[in-house]
Amino acid sequence: MNAPKVYNAKTYNVLFLCTGNSARSIMAEAILNAQSAGRFRGFSAGSHAAGTVNPRTIELLQRNHFKTEGLHSKSWDAFSGPGAPVMDFVFTVCDQAAAEVCPVWPGQPISAHWGVADPAAVTGDEEKIHRAFNDAFSVLSRRISLFLCLPIDKLSRLALTQEVQKIGQEQPATV
């Protein structure tokens, strides 16, 4: 009789960073937590946290049936000090945060830049703003789906780093 396969029960911690932690990184946190079936735990933070989540972000997530309880804007300092969860991956989702000097993350997480246009910076009519939020959500959903398909336990650290960096270069399909 064959012994049952033993699967790696590790839950990987992933931190999504942007400047304000009010839209993109919050979306990414919610998407990852909903789609990872417990294999990953998503977190988000900002280098200069806005202190509140953009109401359009909450509305978009709720409209797409994602949980929003507990989502809040917070500084990345919450993840760099003693007692903070150790991150396995850190992804910047805005160009400004990618250019800033980040704290030293305990555990030397694999990091990559997954730049996404800031929907909260879009001005204009309601349709234009709505489209910007939907576009950011779509790009993040696609990248997170690609990330979740990676055979993390089978890749070397170098190969995994290259794969997550490639995901950040994934361009959205144009209509």
VMD Tcl script that builds the backbone (N, CA, C; Angstrom):
set m [mol new atoms 525]
animate dup $m
set s [atomselect $m all]
$s set {name element resname resid chain x y z} {
  {N N MET 1 A 0.841 -1.189 0.000}
  {CA C MET 1 A 0.000 0.000 0.000}
  {C C MET 1 A 0.880 1.244 0.000}
  {N N ASN 2 A 0.530 2.227 -0.818}
  {CA C ASN 2 A 1.309 3.461 -0.910}
  {C C ASN 2 A 0.968 4.395 0.249}
  {N N ALA 3 A 2.011 5.044 0.744}
  {CA C ALA 3 A 1.799 6.020 1.813}
  {C C ALA 3 A 1.168 7.273 1.207}
  {N N PRO 4 A 0.292 7.961 1.954}
  {CA C PRO 4 A -0.303 9.190 1.421}
  {C C PRO 4 A 0.768 10.255 1.218}
  {N N LYS 5 A 0.563 11.091 0.209}
  {CA C LYS 5 A 1.496 12.186 -0.036}
  {C C LYS 5 A 1.387 13.197 1.088}
  {N N VAL 6 A 2.532 13.719 1.475}
  {CA C VAL 6 A 2.565 14.754 2.497}
  {C C VAL 6 A 2.793 16.078 1.782}
  {N N TYR 7 A 1.917 17.010 1.955}
  {CA C TYR 7 A 2.037 18.310 1.319}
  {C C TYR 7 A 2.608 19.314 2.301}
  {N N ASN 8 A 3.343 20.252 1.749}
  {CA C ASN 8 A 3.909 21.322 2.556}
  {C C ASN 8 A 2.760 22.146 3.129}
  {N N ALA 9 A 2.687 22.215 4.431}
  {CA C ALA 9 A 1.591 22.920 5.088}
  {C C ALA 9 A 1.938 24.379 5.388}
  {N N LYS 10 A 3.094 24.843 4.911}
  {CA C LYS 10 A 3.517 26.213 5.191}
  {C C LYS 10 A 2.558 27.211 4.556}
  {N N THR 11 A 2.218 28.214 5.315}
  {CA C THR 11 A 1.473 29.346 4.793}
  {C C THR 11 A 2.489 30.463 4.573}
  {N N TYR 12 A 2.534 30.963 3.352}
  {CA C TYR 12 A 3.490 32.009 3.000}
  {C C TYR 12 A 2.876 33.381 3.250}
  {N N ASN 13 A 3.651 34.269 3.872}
  {CA C ASN 13 A 3.217 35.635 4.129}
  {C C ASN 13 A 3.681 36.542 2.996}
  {N N VAL 14 A 2.761 37.359 2.487}
  {CA C VAL 14 A 3.041 38.258 1.367}
  {C C VAL 14 A 2.619 39.667 1.763}
  {N N LEU 15 A 3.542 40.613 1.614}
  {CA C LEU 15 A 3.263 42.013 1.930}
  {C C LEU 15 A 3.234 42.819 0.631}
  {N N PHE 16 A 2.138 43.532 0.409}
  {CA C PHE 16 A 1.999 44.418 -0.742}
  {C C PHE 16 A 2.187 45.852 -0.253}
  {N N LEU 17 A 3.082 46.579 -0.906}
  {CA C LEU 17 A 3.409 47.938 -0.479}
  {C C LEU 17 A 3.073 48.959 -1.546}
  {N N CYS 18 A 2.544 50.087 -1.111}
  {CA C CYS 18 A 2.440 51.266 -1.962}
  {C C CYS 18 A 2.626 52.468 -1.049}
  {N N THR 19 A 2.423 53.626 -1.576}
  {CA C THR 19 A 2.669 54.813 -0.772}
  {C C THR 19 A 1.573 55.031 0.269}
  {N N GLY 20 A 0.331 55.157 -0.174}
  {CA C GLY 20 A -0.751 55.516 0.740}
  {C C GLY 20 A -1.472 54.366 1.393}
  {N N ASN 21 A -1.324 53.150 0.852}
  {CA C ASN 21 A -2.034 51.976 1.368}
  {C C ASN 21 A -3.530 52.271 1.484}
  {N N SER 22 A -4.074 52.799 0.365}
  {CA C SER 22 A -5.507 53.092 0.363}
  {C C SER 22 A -6.245 52.458 -0.809}
  {N N ALA 23 A -5.511 51.961 -1.813}
  {CA C ALA 23 A -6.192 51.394 -2.981}
  {C C ALA 23 A -5.486 50.113 -3.465}
  {N N ARG 24 A -4.394 50.254 -4.218}
  {CA C ARG 24 A -3.765 49.097 -4.865}
  {C C ARG 24 A -3.313 48.012 -3.892}
  {N N SER 25 A -2.578 48.383 -2.879}
  {CA C SER 25 A -2.070 47.363 -1.954}
  {C C SER 25 A -3.208 46.725 -1.161}
  {N N ILE 26 A -4.231 47.501 -0.853}
  {CA C ILE 26 A -5.417 46.962 -0.167}
  {C C ILE 26 A -6.123 45.952 -1.072}
  {N N MET 27 A -6.289 46.314 -2.359}
  {CA C MET 27 A -6.898 45.377 -3.314}
  {C C MET 27 A -6.106 44.074 -3.370}
  {N N ALA 28 A -4.790 44.193 -3.486}
  {CA C ALA 28 A -3.939 43.005 -3.603}
  {C C ALA 28 A -4.058 42.118 -2.363}
  {N N GLU 29 A -4.078 42.721 -1.193}
  {CA C GLU 29 A -4.241 41.965 0.050}
  {C C GLU 29 A -5.540 41.166 0.030}
  {N N ALA 30 A -6.630 41.834 -0.343}
  {CA C ALA 30 A -7.939 41.178 -0.358}
  {C C ALA 30 A -8.005 40.067 -1.407}
  {N N ILE 31 A -7.465 40.330 -2.587}
  {CA C ILE 31 A -7.480 39.336 -3.663}
  {C C ILE 31 A -6.695 38.098 -3.263}
  {N N LEU 32 A -5.481 38.300 -2.768}
  {CA C LEU 32 A -4.642 37.154 -2.387}
  {C C LEU 32 A -5.306 36.334 -1.289}
  {N N ASN 33 A -5.819 36.993 -0.279}
  {CA C ASN 33 A -6.447 36.258 0.823}
  {C C ASN 33 A -7.668 35.473 0.362}
  {N N ALA 34 A -8.391 35.998 -0.602}
  {CA C ALA 34 A -9.593 35.310 -1.087}
  {C C ALA 34 A -9.261 34.147 -2.013}
  {N N GLN 35 A -8.204 34.268 -2.791}
  {CA C GLN 35 A -7.934 33.283 -3.836}
  {C C GLN 35 A -6.885 32.239 -3.489}
  {N N SER 36 A -6.201 32.390 -2.388}
  {CA C SER 36 A -5.071 31.502 -2.104}
  {C C SER 36 A -5.426 30.242 -1.342}
  {N N ALA 37 A -6.671 30.066 -0.985}
  {CA C ALA 37 A -7.123 28.871 -0.260}
  {C C ALA 37 A -6.276 28.602 0.983}
  {N N GLY 38 A -5.855 29.664 1.650}
  {CA C GLY 38 A -5.095 29.515 2.882}
  {C C GLY 38 A -3.619 29.222 2.684}
  {N N ARG 39 A -3.174 29.085 1.460}
  {CA C ARG 39 A -1.762 28.790 1.179}
  {C C ARG 39 A -0.889 30.024 1.403}
  {N N PHE 40 A -1.506 31.199 1.251}
  {CA C PHE 40 A -0.809 32.468 1.442}
  {C C PHE 40 A -1.636 33.342 2.366}
  {N N ARG 41 A -0.958 34.253 3.035}
  {CA C ARG 41 A -1.620 35.247 3.873}
  {C C ARG 41 A -1.155 36.608 3.390}
  {N N GLY 42 A -2.087 37.397 2.877}
  {CA C GLY 42 A -1.750 38.703 2.346}
  {C C GLY 42 A -1.851 39.793 3.397}
  {N N PHE 43 A -0.937 40.744 3.290}
  {CA C PHE 43 A -0.903 41.929 4.136}
  {C C PHE 43 A -0.650 43.120 3.219}
  {N N SER 44 A -0.929 44.321 3.689}
  {CA C SER 44 A -0.604 45.508 2.914}
  {C C SER 44 A -0.187 46.621 3.855}
  {N N ALA 45 A 0.600 47.547 3.288}
  {CA C ALA 45 A 1.064 48.685 4.073}
  {C C ALA 45 A 1.534 49.775 3.118}
  {N N GLY 46 A 1.759 50.957 3.679}
  {CA C GLY 46 A 2.227 52.078 2.878}
  {C C GLY 46 A 3.418 52.767 3.506}
  {N N SER 47 A 4.236 53.354 2.657}
  {CA C SER 47 A 5.393 54.100 3.157}
  {C C SER 47 A 4.929 55.383 3.850}
  {N N HIS 48 A 3.831 55.945 3.359}
  {CA C HIS 48 A 3.214 57.137 3.961}
  {C C HIS 48 A 1.710 56.884 3.995}
  {N N ALA 49 A 1.309 55.973 4.850}
  {CA C ALA 49 A -0.083 55.503 4.881}
  {C C ALA 49 A -1.067 56.655 5.012}
  {N N ALA 50 A -2.114 56.586 4.192}
  {CA C ALA 50 A -3.161 57.613 4.190}
  {C C ALA 50 A -3.978 57.604 5.472}
  {N N GLY 51 A -4.027 56.456 6.129}
  {CA C GLY 51 A -4.803 56.348 7.360}
  {C C GLY 51 A -6.215 55.849 7.132}
  {N N THR 52 A -6.699 55.938 5.896}
  {CA C THR 52 A -8.022 55.426 5.551}
  {C C THR 52 A -7.942 54.734 4.194}
  {N N VAL 53 A -8.814 53.765 4.013}
  {CA C VAL 53 A -8.910 53.081 2.733}
  {C C VAL 53 A -9.833 53.906 1.843}
  {N N ASN 54 A -9.448 54.052 0.586}
  {CA C ASN 54 A -10.271 54.798 -0.357}
  {C C ASN 54 A -11.645 54.131 -0.446}
  {N N PRO 55 A -12.727 54.889 -0.287}
  {CA C PRO 55 A -14.072 54.290 -0.329}
  {C C PRO 55 A -14.366 53.563 -1.647}
  {N N ARG 56 A -13.764 54.009 -2.741}
  {CA C ARG 56 A -13.965 53.333 -4.026}
  {C C ARG 56 A -13.339 51.943 -4.010}
  {N N THR 57 A -12.263 51.790 -3.273}
  {CA C THR 57 A -11.621 50.479 -3.140}
  {C C THR 57 A -12.557 49.520 -2.414}
  {N N ILE 58 A -13.114 49.968 -1.313}
  {CA C ILE 58 A -14.049 49.133 -0.544}
  {C C ILE 58 A -15.252 48.766 -1.402}
  {N N GLU 59 A -15.799 49.742 -2.112}
  {CA C GLU 59 A -16.970 49.502 -2.953}
  {C C GLU 59 A -16.652 48.474 -4.048}
  {N N LEU 60 A -15.507 48.613 -4.698}
  {CA C LEU 60 A -15.102 47.677 -5.754}
  {C C LEU 60 A -14.941 46.262 -5.200}
  {N N LEU 61 A -14.282 46.136 -4.067}
  {CA C LEU 61 A -14.078 44.810 -3.467}
  {C C LEU 61 A -15.418 44.182 -3.082}
  {N N GLN 62 A -16.289 44.953 -2.466}
  {CA C GLN 62 A -17.594 44.424 -2.076}
  {C C GLN 62 A -18.432 44.039 -3.297}
  {N N ARG 63 A -18.363 44.858 -4.333}
  {CA C ARG 63 A -19.101 44.567 -5.561}
  {C C ARG 63 A -18.633 43.251 -6.185}
  {N N ASN 64 A -17.363 42.922 -5.986}
  {CA C ASN 64 A -16.789 41.688 -6.526}
  {C C ASN 64 A -16.766 40.552 -5.491}
  {N N HIS 65 A -17.497 40.731 -4.402}
  {CA C HIS 65 A -17.695 39.708 -3.371}
  {C C HIS 65 A -16.421 39.336 -2.611}
  {N N PHE 66 A -15.575 40.325 -2.354}
  {CA C PHE 66 A -14.390 40.121 -1.526}
  {C C PHE 66 A -14.678 40.659 -0.134}
  {N N LYS 67 A -14.111 40.016 0.859}
  {CA C LYS 67 A -14.268 40.476 2.233}
  {C C LYS 67 A -13.497 41.777 2.421}
  {N N THR 68 A -14.098 42.695 3.146}
  {CA C THR 68 A -13.440 43.974 3.416}
  {C C THR 68 A -13.248 44.230 4.913}
  {N N GLU 69 A -13.819 43.366 5.742}
  {CA C GLU 69 A -13.651 43.541 7.186}
  {C C GLU 69 A -12.162 43.442 7.525}
  {N N GLY 70 A -11.724 44.348 8.362}
  {CA C GLY 70 A -10.340 44.321 8.821}
  {C C GLY 70 A -9.357 45.029 7.906}
  {N N LEU 71 A -9.777 45.413 6.710}
  {CA C LEU 71 A -8.872 46.142 5.831}
  {C C LEU 71 A -8.720 47.563 6.354}
  {N N HIS 72 A -7.483 47.972 6.530}
  {CA C HIS 72 A -7.237 49.336 6.988}
  {C C HIS 72 A -5.862 49.793 6.519}
  {N N SER 73 A -5.709 51.083 6.402}
  {CA C SER 73 A -4.466 51.693 5.955}
  {C C SER 73 A -3.488 51.740 7.115}
  {N N LYS 74 A -2.262 51.244 6.857}
  {CA C LYS 74 A -1.265 51.206 7.919}
  {C C LYS 74 A 0.137 51.435 7.355}
  {N N SER 75 A 1.017 51.876 8.209}
  {CA C SER 75 A 2.404 52.128 7.829}
  {C C SER 75 A 3.178 50.822 7.704}
  {N N TRP 76 A 4.144 50.832 6.817}
  {CA C TRP 76 A 4.987 49.643 6.678}
  {C C TRP 76 A 5.815 49.379 7.931}
  {N N ASP 77 A 5.921 50.371 8.824}
  {CA C ASP 77 A 6.636 50.167 10.090}
  {C C ASP 77 A 6.002 49.040 10.913}
  {N N ALA 78 A 4.709 48.801 10.705}
  {CA C ALA 78 A 4.010 47.742 11.439}
  {C C ALA 78 A 4.557 46.360 11.096}
  {N N PHE 79 A 5.302 46.252 9.992}
  {CA C PHE 79 A 5.810 44.946 9.547}
  {C C PHE 79 A 7.322 44.829 9.618}
  {N N SER 80 A 7.976 45.839 10.168}
  {CA C SER 80 A 9.435 45.792 10.209}
  {C C SER 80 A 10.005 45.661 11.621}
  {N N GLY 81 A 9.164 45.742 12.620}
  {CA C GLY 81 A 9.652 45.711 13.990}
  {C C GLY 81 A 9.518 44.354 14.654}
  {N N PRO 82 A 9.929 44.276 15.899}
  {CA C PRO 82 A 9.808 43.030 16.651}
  {C C PRO 82 A 8.344 42.609 16.773}
  {N N GLY 83 A 8.103 41.332 16.664}
  {CA C GLY 83 A 6.759 40.799 16.789}
  {C C GLY 83 A 5.949 40.828 15.502}
  {N N ALA 84 A 6.501 41.443 14.456}
  {CA C ALA 84 A 5.795 41.492 13.172}
  {C C ALA 84 A 5.886 40.126 12.496}
  {N N PRO 85 A 4.875 39.760 11.719}
  {CA C PRO 85 A 4.962 38.502 10.992}
  {C C PRO 85 A 6.138 38.544 10.008}
  {N N VAL 86 A 6.823 37.446 9.881}
  {CA C VAL 86 A 7.949 37.363 8.948}
  {C C VAL 86 A 7.388 37.169 7.544}
  {N N MET 87 A 7.814 38.016 6.630}
  {CA C MET 87 A 7.321 37.961 5.260}
  {C C MET 87 A 8.178 37.027 4.410}
  {N N ASP 88 A 7.514 36.281 3.557}
  {CA C ASP 88 A 8.207 35.435 2.586}
  {C C ASP 88 A 8.377 36.173 1.264}
  {N N PHE 89 A 7.424 37.085 0.976}
  {CA C PHE 89 A 7.441 37.865 -0.253}
  {C C PHE 89 A 7.030 39.298 0.067}
  {N N VAL 90 A 7.670 40.260 -0.617}
  {CA C VAL 90 A 7.288 41.661 -0.511}
  {C C VAL 90 A 7.216 42.205 -1.932}
  {N N PHE 91 A 6.034 42.723 -2.309}
  {CA C PHE 91 A 5.813 43.269 -3.638}
  {C C PHE 91 A 5.404 44.733 -3.539}
  {N N THR 92 A 6.140 45.605 -4.227}
  {CA C THR 92 A 5.715 46.996 -4.323}
  {C C THR 92 A 4.763 47.088 -5.510}
  {N N VAL 93 A 3.667 47.802 -5.331}
  {CA C VAL 93 A 2.680 47.929 -6.403}
  {C C VAL 93 A 2.574 49.355 -6.920}
  {N N CYS 94 A 3.469 50.233 -6.464}
  {CA C CYS 94 A 3.510 51.588 -7.030}
  {C C CYS 94 A 4.960 51.988 -7.218}
  {N N ASP 95 A 5.179 52.835 -8.224}
  {CA C ASP 95 A 6.538 53.228 -8.561}
  {C C ASP 95 A 7.197 54.049 -7.471}
  {N N GLN 96 A 6.427 54.878 -6.782}
  {CA C GLN 96 A 7.012 55.714 -5.738}
  {C C GLN 96 A 7.549 54.863 -4.586}
  {N N ALA 97 A 6.771 53.892 -4.123}
  {CA C ALA 97 A 7.238 53.034 -3.027}
  {C C ALA 97 A 8.430 52.194 -3.467}
  {N N ALA 98 A 8.466 51.799 -4.739}
  {CA C ALA 98 A 9.581 50.994 -5.243}
  {C C ALA 98 A 10.882 51.780 -5.201}
  {N N ALA 99 A 10.795 53.101 -5.355}
  {CA C ALA 99 A 11.990 53.934 -5.374}
  {C C ALA 99 A 12.442 54.346 -3.983}
  {N N GLU 100 A 11.614 54.135 -2.983}
  {CA C GLU 100 A 11.957 54.534 -1.616}
  {C C GLU 100 A 12.836 53.478 -0.947}
  {N N VAL 101 A 13.567 53.929 0.039}
  {CA C VAL 101 A 14.381 53.004 0.819}
  {C C VAL 101 A 13.458 52.283 1.786}
  {N N CYS 102 A 13.328 50.976 1.576}
  {CA C CYS 102 A 12.432 50.179 2.416}
  {C C CYS 102 A 13.123 49.779 3.707}
  {N N PRO 103 A 12.348 49.486 4.727}
  {CA C PRO 103 A 12.941 48.927 5.945}
  {C C PRO 103 A 13.590 47.583 5.628}
  {N N VAL 104 A 14.400 47.127 6.530}
  {CA C VAL 104 A 14.966 45.789 6.390}
  {C C VAL 104 A 13.920 44.825 6.907}
  {N N TRP 105 A 13.465 43.933 6.034}
  {CA C TRP 105 A 12.420 42.982 6.414}
  {C C TRP 105 A 13.050 41.754 7.031}
  {N N PRO 106 A 12.605 41.355 8.219}
  {CA C PRO 106 A 13.128 40.139 8.830}
  {C C PRO 106 A 12.899 38.927 7.913}
  {N N GLY 107 A 13.861 38.044 7.857}
  {CA C GLY 107 A 13.709 36.810 7.102}
  {C C GLY 107 A 14.122 36.892 5.641}
  {N N GLN 108 A 14.591 38.045 5.177}
  {CA C GLN 108 A 15.026 38.223 3.798}
  {C C GLN 108 A 14.006 37.715 2.775}
  {N N PRO 109 A 12.849 38.344 2.709}
  {CA C PRO 109 A 11.819 37.897 1.768}
  {C C PRO 109 A 12.230 38.126 0.316}
  {N N ILE 110 A 11.642 37.348 -0.559}
  {CA C ILE 110 A 11.815 37.550 -1.993}
  {C C ILE 110 A 10.973 38.769 -2.357}
  {N N SER 111 A 11.540 39.673 -3.132}
  {CA C SER 111 A 10.792 40.881 -3.456}
  {C C SER 111 A 10.789 41.143 -4.959}
  {N N ALA 112 A 9.793 41.895 -5.380}
  {CA C ALA 112 A 9.659 42.286 -6.784}
  {C C ALA 112 A 8.796 43.535 -6.856}
  {N N HIS 113 A 8.929 44.216 -7.980}
  {CA C HIS 113 A 8.101 45.397 -8.228}
  {C C HIS 113 A 6.993 45.021 -9.205}
  {N N TRP 114 A 5.745 45.218 -8.780}
  {CA C TRP 114 A 4.566 44.940 -9.602}
  {C C TRP 114 A 3.804 46.244 -9.816}
  {N N GLY 115 A 4.424 47.228 -10.402}
  {CA C GLY 115 A 3.826 48.547 -10.569}
  {C C GLY 115 A 2.465 48.537 -11.244}
  {N N VAL 116 A 1.542 49.277 -10.662}
  {CA C VAL 116 A 0.179 49.421 -11.172}
  {C C VAL 116 A -0.177 50.906 -11.057}
  {N N ALA 117 A -0.788 51.443 -12.113}
  {CA C ALA 117 A -1.198 52.856 -12.086}
  {C C ALA 117 A -2.134 53.106 -10.902}
  {N N ASP 118 A -1.959 54.257 -10.272}
  {CA C ASP 118 A -2.740 54.596 -9.077}
  {C C ASP 118 A -4.141 55.087 -9.452}
  {N N PRO 119 A -5.164 54.291 -9.183}
  {CA C PRO 119 A -6.518 54.740 -9.527}
  {C C PRO 119 A -6.978 55.917 -8.675}
  {N N ALA 120 A -6.435 56.035 -7.476}
  {CA C ALA 120 A -6.844 57.126 -6.590}
  {C C ALA 120 A -6.330 58.475 -7.079}
  {N N ALA 121 A -5.358 58.473 -7.983}
  {CA C ALA 121 A -4.816 59.724 -8.514}
  {C C ALA 121 A -5.556 60.193 -9.762}
  {N N VAL 122 A -6.449 59.368 -10.277}
  {CA C VAL 122 A -7.175 59.711 -11.500}
  {C C VAL 122 A -8.241 60.764 -11.207}
  {N N THR 123 A -8.308 61.752 -12.063}
  {CA C THR 123 A -9.327 62.788 -11.957}
  {C C THR 123 A -10.170 62.762 -13.228}
  {N N GLY 124 A -11.286 63.395 -13.160}
  {CA C GLY 124 A -12.164 63.433 -14.320}
  {C C GLY 124 A -13.550 62.983 -13.936}
  {N N ASP 125 A -14.286 62.534 -14.958}
  {CA C ASP 125 A -15.658 62.129 -14.690}
  {C C ASP 125 A -15.709 60.776 -13.984}
  {N N GLU 126 A -16.876 60.462 -13.496}
  {CA C GLU 126 A -17.095 59.242 -12.707}
  {C C GLU 126 A -16.710 57.985 -13.497}
  {N N GLU 127 A -17.020 57.953 -14.775}
  {CA C GLU 127 A -16.711 56.787 -15.606}
  {C C GLU 127 A -15.207 56.560 -15.713}
  {N N LYS 128 A -14.450 57.619 -15.879}
  {CA C LYS 128 A -12.987 57.520 -15.985}
  {C C LYS 128 A -12.383 56.992 -14.677}
  {N N ILE 129 A -12.856 57.504 -13.568}
  {CA C ILE 129 A -12.353 57.064 -12.253}
  {C C ILE 129 A -12.738 55.606 -12.007}
  {N N HIS 130 A -13.981 55.267 -12.305}
  {CA C HIS 130 A -14.461 53.886 -12.141}
  {C C HIS 130 A -13.605 52.922 -12.978}
  {N N ARG 131 A -13.305 53.301 -14.205}
  {CA C ARG 131 A -12.486 52.465 -15.087}
  {C C ARG 131 A -11.069 52.298 -14.530}
  {N N ALA 132 A -10.502 53.362 -13.950}
  {CA C ALA 132 A -9.154 53.295 -13.381}
  {C C ALA 132 A -9.098 52.286 -12.228}
  {N N PHE 133 A -10.115 52.305 -11.375}
  {CA C PHE 133 A -10.152 51.344 -10.266}
  {C C PHE 133 A -10.322 49.918 -10.791}
  {N N ASN 134 A -11.199 49.743 -11.767}
  {CA C ASN 134 A -11.394 48.406 -12.350}
  {C C ASN 134 A -10.129 47.907 -13.040}
  {N N ASP 135 A -9.418 48.802 -13.734}
  {CA C ASP 135 A -8.179 48.405 -14.416}
  {C C ASP 135 A -7.118 47.951 -13.408}
  {N N ALA 136 A -6.960 48.711 -12.326}
  {CA C ALA 136 A -5.984 48.331 -11.293}
  {C C ALA 136 A -6.348 46.976 -10.689}
  {N N PHE 137 A -7.619 46.791 -10.418}
  {CA C PHE 137 A -8.100 45.525 -9.864}
  {C C PHE 137 A -7.815 44.367 -10.820}
  {N N SER 138 A -8.059 44.573 -12.110}
  {CA C SER 138 A -7.828 43.522 -13.107}
  {C C SER 138 A -6.356 43.150 -13.219}
  {N N VAL 139 A -5.491 44.155 -13.238}
  {CA C VAL 139 A -4.045 43.897 -13.335}
  {C C VAL 139 A -3.573 43.117 -12.106}
  {N N LEU 140 A -3.985 43.557 -10.934}
  {CA C LEU 140 A -3.576 42.867 -9.706}
  {C C LEU 140 A -4.130 41.445 -9.666}
  {N N SER 141 A -5.379 41.266 -10.063}
  {CA C SER 141 A -5.973 39.921 -10.080}
  {C C SER 141 A -5.179 38.992 -10.993}
  {N N ARG 142 A -4.828 39.471 -12.156}
  {CA C ARG 142 A -4.057 38.658 -13.112}
  {C C ARG 142 A -2.695 38.294 -12.541}
  {N N ARG 143 A -1.996 39.247 -11.987}
  {CA C ARG 143 A -0.663 38.978 -11.442}
  {C C ARG 143 A -0.731 38.023 -10.255}
  {N N ILE 144 A -1.708 38.194 -9.416}
  {CA C ILE 144 A -1.855 37.296 -8.266}
  {C C ILE 144 A -2.210 35.893 -8.742}
  {N N SER 145 A -3.037 35.774 -9.762}
  {CA C SER 145 A -3.356 34.448 -10.317}
  {C C SER 145 A -2.097 33.764 -10.838}
  {N N LEU 146 A -1.253 34.506 -11.536}
  {CA C LEU 146 A 0.009 33.943 -12.028}
  {C C LEU 146 A 0.906 33.518 -10.864}
  {N N PHE 147 A 0.966 34.359 -9.849}
  {CA C PHE 147 A 1.769 34.054 -8.659}
  {C C PHE 147 A 1.287 32.764 -7.982}
  {N N LEU 148 A -0.025 32.623 -7.864}
  {CA C LEU 148 A -0.579 31.443 -7.198}
  {C C LEU 148 A -0.327 30.154 -7.974}
  {N N CYS 149 A -0.034 30.267 -9.264}
  {CA C CYS 149 A 0.254 29.086 -10.086}
  {C C CYS 149 A 1.714 28.645 -10.008}
  {N N LEU 150 A 2.567 29.452 -9.401}
  {CA C LEU 150 A 3.987 29.093 -9.327}
  {C C LEU 150 A 4.197 27.882 -8.412}
  {N N PRO 151 A 5.047 26.953 -8.833}
  {CA C PRO 151 A 5.376 25.803 -7.974}
  {C C PRO 151 A 6.450 26.207 -6.944}
  {N N ILE 152 A 6.050 27.015 -5.995}
  {CA C ILE 152 A 6.980 27.636 -5.051}
  {C C ILE 152 A 7.900 26.630 -4.364}
  {N N ASP 153 A 7.359 25.493 -3.974}
  {CA C ASP 153 A 8.155 24.501 -3.253}
  {C C ASP 153 A 9.185 23.809 -4.143}
  {N N LYS 154 A 9.050 23.961 -5.453}
  {CA C LYS 154 A 9.935 23.255 -6.378}
  {C C LYS 154 A 10.982 24.159 -7.022}
  {N N LEU 155 A 10.869 25.460 -6.816}
  {CA C LEU 155 A 11.786 26.401 -7.444}
  {C C LEU 155 A 12.888 26.819 -6.478}
  {N N SER 156 A 14.078 27.036 -7.015}
  {CA C SER 156 A 15.165 27.583 -6.203}
  {C C SER 156 A 14.825 29.032 -5.878}
  {N N ARG 157 A 15.491 29.588 -4.913}
  {CA C ARG 157 A 15.251 30.989 -4.538}
  {C C ARG 157 A 15.495 31.912 -5.740}
  {N N LEU 158 A 16.560 31.658 -6.487}
  {CA C LEU 158 A 16.873 32.484 -7.645}
  {C C LEU 158 A 15.786 32.366 -8.710}
  {N N ALA 159 A 15.364 31.151 -9.007}
  {CA C ALA 159 A 14.314 30.948 -10.016}
  {C C ALA 159 A 13.001 31.586 -9.574}
  {N N LEU 160 A 12.680 31.460 -8.311}
  {CA C LEU 160 A 11.447 32.051 -7.790}
  {C C LEU 160 A 11.503 33.580 -7.875}
  {N N THR 161 A 12.652 34.151 -7.539}
  {CA C THR 161 A 12.832 35.597 -7.653}
  {C C THR 161 A 12.628 36.049 -9.095}
  {N N GLN 162 A 13.196 35.332 -10.022}
  {CA C GLN 162 A 13.042 35.677 -11.442}
  {C C GLN 162 A 11.585 35.572 -11.878}
  {N N GLU 163 A 10.883 34.553 -11.413}
  {CA C GLU 163 A 9.476 34.364 -11.790}
  {C C GLU 163 A 8.588 35.479 -11.250}
  {N N VAL 164 A 8.784 35.872 -9.999}
  {CA C VAL 164 A 7.932 36.935 -9.455}
  {C C VAL 164 A 8.266 38.277 -10.095}
  {N N GLN 165 A 9.522 38.452 -10.493}
  {CA C GLN 165 A 9.874 39.682 -11.208}
  {C C GLN 165 A 9.234 39.702 -12.596}
  {N N LYS 166 A 9.187 38.567 -13.263}
  {CA C LYS 166 A 8.528 38.473 -14.577}
  {C C LYS 166 A 7.045 38.796 -14.473}
  {N N ILE 167 A 6.415 38.327 -13.393}
  {CA C ILE 167 A 4.991 38.615 -13.192}
  {C C ILE 167 A 4.764 40.125 -13.126}
  {N N GLY 168 A 5.678 40.841 -12.497}
  {CA C GLY 168 A 5.558 42.294 -12.397}
  {C C GLY 168 A 5.683 43.000 -13.729}
  {N N GLN 169 A 6.256 42.328 -14.705}
  {CA C GLN 169 A 6.401 42.902 -16.048}
  {C C GLN 169 A 5.231 42.528 -16.948}
  {N N GLU 170 A 4.342 41.673 -16.447}
  {CA C GLU 170 A 3.164 41.252 -17.193}
  {C C GLU 170 A 2.307 42.478 -17.503}
  {N N GLN 171 A 2.061 42.680 -18.759}
  {CA C GLN 171 A 1.253 43.818 -19.188}
  {C C GLN 171 A -0.195 43.392 -19.366}
  {N N PRO 172 A -1.118 44.245 -18.987}
  {CA C PRO 172 A -2.521 43.917 -19.174}
  {C C PRO 172 A -2.864 43.845 -20.660}
  {N N ALA 173 A -3.794 42.993 -20.993}
  {CA C ALA 173 A -4.255 42.896 -22.388}
  {C C ALA 173 A -4.961 44.198 -22.742}
  {N N THR 174 A -4.745 44.650 -23.949}
  {CA C THR 174 A -5.426 45.858 -24.385}
  {C C THR 174 A -6.660 45.490 -25.174}
  {N N VAL 175 A -7.668 46.319 -25.060}
  {CA C VAL 175 A -8.930 46.064 -25.736}
  {C C VAL 175 A -8.939 46.723 -27.101}
}
mol reanalyze $m
mol bondsrecalc $m
mol representation Tube
mol addrep $m
